[in-house]
Structures are given as structure tokens and as C-alpha cells.
Amino acid sequence: MVKPAPLRPPGTMSRPRLKGKRLPNLEQILLNTDTQWSNVTLSHWYGESERQVEVTTGLAVMHCQNSRNSARSP
């Protein structure tokens, strides 16, 4: 996963970038003390009545080399 591509400065002639900088992998996000976590209670988790999990959010772009379409993951 990568960050969204930066905006292209006005007046540039080259092709715009498709990808931004690479994001840290999931293990690095887990170990980072600056990561903000939120508690969420899920109902009907694999047959259980309720389960409390911790989640974090962010913006990423999944870029596919063989396609001009990129999918954004909110």
C-alpha cells in the first residue's frame, strides 16, 4: 500500500505520478507507539454474541501494475 500521489506542480510537462511514498507494513503500524487505536464492539463475531477489537484507520492507495485503475482503501 502507498500514500496517494502528490499533486503535480503547475507547468510541469511530464506524466503525473501514480503512486506516493510506500506506507509501513502492518507489523510496523502495530509496534508504533504513535498509532491511535479505537475500541469497537462487534456483534455476531463468528457465532459469538459480542467481541471487542481494537482498530486504527488511514488512507492508502492499492496500485496494480497491470491496470490503469487504482483502488482507494479508506
C-alpha positions as CSV (number, residue, x, y, z in Angstrom):
1,M,0.0,0.0,0.0
2,V,1.2,3.5,-0.8
3,K,0.2,7.1,0.0
4,P,-1.8,8.9,-2.7
5,A,0.4,10.5,-5.3
6,P,1.4,14.1,-4.6
7,L,-0.2,16.9,-6.6
8,R,1.7,17.8,-9.7
9,P,3.2,21.3,-9.7
10,P,1.7,23.7,-12.3
11,G,3.6,23.9,-15.5
12,T,5.2,20.5,-15.4
13,M,5.3,18.6,-18.7
14,S,5.9,15.1,-17.6
15,R,3.4,12.3,-16.8
16,P,1.8,12.7,-13.4
17,R,2.9,10.2,-10.7
18,L,0.6,7.3,-10.0
19,K,1.9,6.4,-6.5
20,G,3.1,8.2,-3.5
21,K,5.5,7.0,-0.8
22,R,5.3,3.5,0.5
23,L,3.4,3.0,3.8
24,P,4.7,1.0,6.7
25,N,3.7,-2.6,6.8
26,L,1.1,-3.9,9.3
27,E,3.7,-5.1,11.8
28,Q,5.4,-1.7,11.9
29,I,2.0,0.0,12.4
30,L,1.2,-2.4,15.3
31,L,4.6,-1.7,17.0
32,N,4.5,2.0,16.5
33,T,3.6,3.8,19.8
34,D,2.1,6.8,17.9
35,T,-0.6,4.6,16.3
36,Q,-4.0,5.7,17.7
37,W,-6.3,2.7,18.4
38,S,-10.1,2.8,19.0
39,N,-12.1,0.1,20.7
40,V,-15.0,-1.3,18.7
41,T,-17.6,-3.9,19.8
42,L,-18.7,-6.3,17.1
43,S,-21.9,-8.4,17.4
44,H,-22.2,-11.9,15.9
45,W,-18.5,-12.4,15.5
46,Y,-18.2,-16.0,14.1
47,G,-21.1,-17.2,16.2
48,E,-20.1,-15.4,19.4
49,S,-22.5,-12.8,20.9
50,E,-20.1,-9.9,21.1
51,R,-16.3,-9.3,20.7
52,Q,-14.3,-6.2,21.4
53,V,-11.5,-5.4,19.0
54,E,-9.1,-2.5,18.5
55,V,-8.9,-0.8,15.1
56,T,-7.0,2.0,13.5
57,T,-7.7,3.8,10.2
58,G,-5.8,5.5,7.5
59,L,-5.8,6.4,3.8
60,A,-3.9,4.2,1.3
61,V,-3.9,3.5,-2.4
62,M,-3.6,0.0,-3.7
63,H,-1.8,0.3,-7.1
64,C,-2.0,-2.5,-9.7
65,Q,0.9,-2.6,-12.2
66,N,-1.2,-4.2,-15.0
67,S,-4.1,-1.8,-14.7
68,R,-4.6,1.9,-15.0
69,N,-7.2,1.7,-12.3
70,S,-6.2,2.2,-8.7
71,A,-8.4,1.3,-5.7
72,R,-8.5,3.6,-2.7
73,S,-8.9,1.9,0.7
74,P,-10.5,4.3,3.2
